[in-house]
């Protein structure tokens, strides 16, 4: 990969595996020798917990310091690069999230700071691959991430309610592409917690493909091993690289990068 790639993992619905997918793809990229950065923009901080474990408690500096600086010009200078921290995994770094991110969102939206993250990321020259984990809402942080990104990966649960929300999500991404980031593209929709033996998920994926939506061939199975990797604070590439779901993540990254 010759050029830096910025990929956002986004869905307006919670509980679809955004953080798990972002962290596991980032871990795989690092394991494959790419200098990789994970930016956690979700105040719930799940990606930060996943990659840092106990080190996530009271982590400093965090992305919140960067956004706080935008709102208070008298605060000490905080460049985005100053918020990058190492993780326990080689070649994998993180901009950590804290609940304090929630405190700034309304003010950042009202002051039209929507391009600041894009400008900050463009200054980062030391990373080949950047992943952005977003909150489950189309607020300031998610819009900023989509404006900064080259590609958008959409995790999706195969059910009727999620399907209806998917159409709105695609329309929202297209609006941001048209108004703010012409280079943004939806890299694909990935079925998460997929049950291959069930008829409904397979039928829904076929129908979405027939409608022209960019549904990926790769799918991610449900597994208790994922929860165990959360508890160990180790993405599967480092926790259990030969497990079925670890191999599915590897296949997903291969498909995205082709």
C-alpha positions as CSV (number, residue, x, y, z in Angstrom):
1,X,0.0,0.0,0.0
2,X,1.8,3.1,-1.2
3,X,-0.6,5.8,0.0
4,X,-2.0,6.4,3.5
5,X,-5.6,5.0,3.8
6,X,-8.1,6.5,6.2
7,X,-11.1,4.2,6.9
8,X,-14.0,5.0,9.1
9,X,-16.2,2.2,10.6
10,X,-19.7,3.6,10.9
11,X,-23.3,2.7,11.6
12,X,-26.0,4.9,13.2
13,X,-27.2,1.8,15.1
14,X,-25.4,0.7,18.3
15,X,-24.4,-2.9,19.0
16,X,-23.4,-3.8,15.5
17,X,-19.7,-4.4,16.3
18,X,-18.1,-1.2,15.1
19,X,-15.4,-1.1,17.8
20,X,-14.7,-4.8,17.5
21,X,-14.3,-4.6,13.7
22,X,-12.2,-1.4,13.8
23,X,-9.8,-2.8,16.4
24,X,-9.4,-6.2,14.7
25,X,-8.8,-4.7,11.3
26,X,-6.3,-2.3,12.8
27,X,-4.5,-5.1,14.6
28,X,-4.3,-7.1,11.4
29,X,-2.9,-4.2,9.5
30,X,-0.2,-3.7,12.1
31,X,0.5,-7.4,12.2
32,X,1.1,-7.2,8.4
33,X,3.8,-4.6,8.9
34,X,1.8,-1.4,8.3
35,X,2.2,1.5,10.7
36,X,-1.4,1.7,11.9
37,X,-3.4,4.2,14.0
38,X,-6.8,3.7,15.6
39,X,-8.7,6.9,16.4
40,X,-11.5,6.4,18.9
41,X,-14.1,9.1,18.7
42,X,-16.8,7.3,20.7
43,X,-17.3,8.6,24.3
44,X,-18.1,5.0,25.3
45,X,-14.4,4.3,24.6
46,X,-14.8,0.6,23.7
47,X,-11.9,0.6,21.2
48,X,-9.7,2.3,23.8
49,X,-10.5,-0.4,26.3
50,X,-10.0,-3.1,23.8
51,X,-6.5,-2.0,22.8
52,X,-5.2,-0.6,26.1
53,X,-6.9,-2.7,28.7
54,X,-6.2,-1.4,32.2
55,X,-4.0,1.3,30.7
56,X,-7.2,3.0,29.5
57,X,-8.1,4.1,33.0
58,X,-7.4,7.8,33.2
59,X,-5.5,7.8,29.9
60,X,-3.7,11.0,29.1
61,X,-3.5,12.7,26.7
62,X,-6.6,11.7,24.8
63,X,-8.5,12.9,21.8
64,X,-10.7,15.0,24.1
65,X,-7.7,17.2,24.8
66,X,-7.4,18.0,21.1
67,X,-11.1,18.9,20.8
68,X,-11.0,20.9,24.1
69,X,-8.2,23.0,22.6
70,X,-10.4,23.9,19.7
71,X,-12.9,25.5,22.1
72,X,-10.5,27.2,24.4
73,X,-7.7,29.2,22.7
74,X,-6.2,30.0,26.1
75,X,-5.6,26.3,26.8
76,X,-2.2,24.8,26.3
77,X,-1.4,23.9,22.7
78,X,-2.5,20.3,22.0
79,X,-1.6,19.1,18.5
80,X,-3.3,15.9,17.3
81,X,0.0,14.2,17.0
82,X,0.5,14.8,20.7
83,X,-2.6,12.7,21.5
84,X,-1.2,9.6,19.8
85,X,-0.2,6.8,22.3
86,X,1.4,3.5,21.8
87,X,-0.5,0.2,22.4
88,X,1.0,-3.0,23.6
89,X,1.0,-4.3,20.0
90,X,3.9,-3.5,17.6
91,X,3.2,-0.9,14.9
92,X,-0.3,-0.1,16.4
93,X,-1.0,3.3,18.0
94,X,-4.2,4.9,19.3
95,X,-5.8,8.2,19.9
96,X,-7.8,7.3,22.9
97,X,-11.3,8.3,23.8
98,X,-12.7,9.3,27.1
99,X,-16.3,10.2,28.2
100,X,-15.2,13.8,28.1
101,X,-15.7,13.8,24.4
102,X,-19.4,14.0,25.1
103,X,-19.0,17.4,26.8
104,X,-17.7,19.1,23.7
105,X,-19.9,17.8,20.9
106,X,-22.6,20.5,21.0
107,X,-20.2,23.4,21.1
108,X,-18.1,21.9,18.3
109,X,-21.1,21.6,16.1
110,X,-22.3,25.2,16.8
111,X,-18.8,26.6,16.0
112,X,-18.5,24.9,12.7
113,X,-15.3,23.0,13.5
114,X,-16.2,20.2,11.1
115,X,-13.0,20.2,9.1
116,X,-10.5,20.3,11.9
117,X,-10.1,16.5,12.2
118,X,-9.5,16.1,8.5
119,X,-6.9,18.9,8.6
120,X,-5.2,17.2,11.6
121,X,-5.1,13.8,10.0
122,X,-3.6,15.2,6.8
123,X,-0.6,16.3,8.9
124,X,0.1,12.7,10.1
125,X,2.9,11.3,7.9
126,X,4.0,8.4,10.1
127,X,1.1,6.0,9.4
128,X,0.1,3.8,6.5
129,X,-3.3,2.9,7.7
130,X,-5.7,4.9,9.9
131,X,-9.0,3.5,11.3
132,X,-11.6,5.7,12.9
133,X,-14.2,4.3,15.3
134,X,-17.3,6.4,15.6
135,X,-20.3,6.9,17.9
136,X,-23.6,5.3,16.8
137,X,-25.1,8.6,15.7
138,X,-24.5,11.1,12.9
139,X,-23.2,13.9,15.2
140,X,-20.1,16.0,15.1
141,X,-17.6,13.3,15.6
142,X,-19.1,11.0,13.0
143,X,-19.4,13.7,10.4
144,X,-15.9,14.8,11.0
145,X,-14.7,11.3,10.5
146,X,-16.5,10.8,7.3
147,X,-15.2,14.1,6.0
148,X,-11.6,13.0,6.9
149,X,-11.9,9.5,5.5
150,X,-11.2,7.8,2.1
151,X,-13.5,4.9,2.8
152,X,-16.4,3.9,4.9
153,X,-17.1,0.4,6.2
154,X,-20.6,-0.3,7.4
155,X,-21.2,-3.2,9.8
156,X,-24.7,-4.6,9.5
157,X,-27.0,-7.0,11.3
158,X,-29.1,-9.0,9.0
159,X,-32.7,-8.1,10.2
160,X,-35.6,-6.1,8.9
161,X,-35.2,-3.1,11.3
162,X,-31.5,-2.8,10.5
163,X,-32.3,-3.0,6.8
164,X,-34.6,0.0,6.9
165,X,-32.0,2.0,8.8
166,X,-29.4,1.0,6.3
167,X,-31.1,2.9,3.5
168,X,-31.1,6.1,5.6
169,X,-27.4,5.6,6.5
170,X,-26.4,5.2,2.9
171,X,-28.3,8.4,2.0
172,X,-26.5,10.3,4.8
173,X,-23.1,9.1,3.7
174,X,-23.9,10.1,0.1
175,X,-24.9,13.6,1.3
176,X,-21.6,14.0,3.1
177,X,-19.8,12.8,0.1
178,X,-21.6,15.3,-2.2
179,X,-21.3,18.3,0.2
180,X,-18.0,17.8,2.0
181,X,-15.8,14.9,0.7
182,X,-16.0,13.9,-2.9
183,X,-13.3,11.2,-2.5
184,X,-15.3,9.4,0.2
185,X,-16.6,6.0,-0.9
186,X,-18.5,3.2,0.8
187,X,-16.1,0.4,0.7
188,X,-18.7,-2.1,1.6
189,X,-21.4,-3.4,3.9
190,X,-20.2,-6.3,6.1
191,X,-22.7,-8.7,7.7
192,X,-21.7,-9.1,11.4
193,X,-22.7,-12.0,13.7
194,X,-23.7,-13.8,10.5
195,X,-25.4,-17.2,10.7
196,X,-24.7,-19.0,7.4
197,X,-27.2,-21.8,8.1
198,X,-30.1,-19.4,8.5
199,X,-32.2,-18.6,5.5
200,X,-33.2,-15.0,6.4
201,X,-29.6,-13.5,6.6
202,X,-28.6,-15.1,3.3
203,X,-31.8,-14.0,1.6
204,X,-31.4,-10.4,2.8
205,X,-27.8,-10.2,1.6
206,X,-28.8,-11.5,-1.8
207,X,-31.6,-8.9,-2.0
208,X,-29.4,-6.0,-1.0
209,X,-26.9,-7.1,-3.7
210,X,-29.7,-7.3,-6.2
211,X,-30.6,-3.7,-5.3
212,X,-27.0,-2.6,-6.1
213,X,-25.8,-2.0,-2.6
214,X,-22.1,-2.8,-2.0
215,X,-22.5,-5.9,0.2
216,X,-19.1,-7.6,0.7
217,X,-18.6,-11.3,0.2
218,X,-16.8,-11.5,3.6
219,X,-19.0,-12.1,6.6
220,X,-18.2,-12.2,10.3
221,X,-19.6,-15.0,12.5
222,X,-20.8,-14.7,16.1
223,X,-18.4,-16.3,18.6
224,X,-17.8,-16.3,22.3
225,X,-14.1,-16.0,21.4
226,X,-14.7,-12.3,20.5
227,X,-16.0,-11.6,24.0
228,X,-13.0,-13.4,25.4
229,X,-10.7,-11.3,23.3
230,X,-12.4,-8.2,24.7
231,X,-11.8,-9.4,28.2
232,X,-8.2,-10.0,27.5
233,X,-7.8,-6.7,25.7
234,X,-6.2,-8.5,22.7
235,X,-7.6,-8.4,19.2
236,X,-7.9,-11.8,17.7
237,X,-4.8,-11.3,15.5
238,X,-2.8,-11.5,18.7
239,X,-5.2,-13.4,21.0
240,X,-6.1,-16.4,18.7
241,X,-4.9,-15.8,15.1
242,X,-6.0,-19.2,13.9
243,X,-9.6,-19.0,15.1
244,X,-12.3,-19.0,12.6
245,X,-13.4,-15.4,13.2
246,X,-9.7,-14.2,13.1
247,X,-9.5,-15.8,9.7
248,X,-12.7,-14.1,8.7
249,X,-11.3,-10.7,9.7
250,X,-8.2,-11.4,7.6
251,X,-10.4,-12.3,4.6
252,X,-12.4,-9.1,5.2
253,X,-9.2,-7.0,5.1
254,X,-8.0,-8.7,2.0
255,X,-11.3,-7.9,0.3
256,X,-11.2,-4.3,1.3
257,X,-7.6,-3.8,0.2
258,X,-8.1,-5.4,-3.3
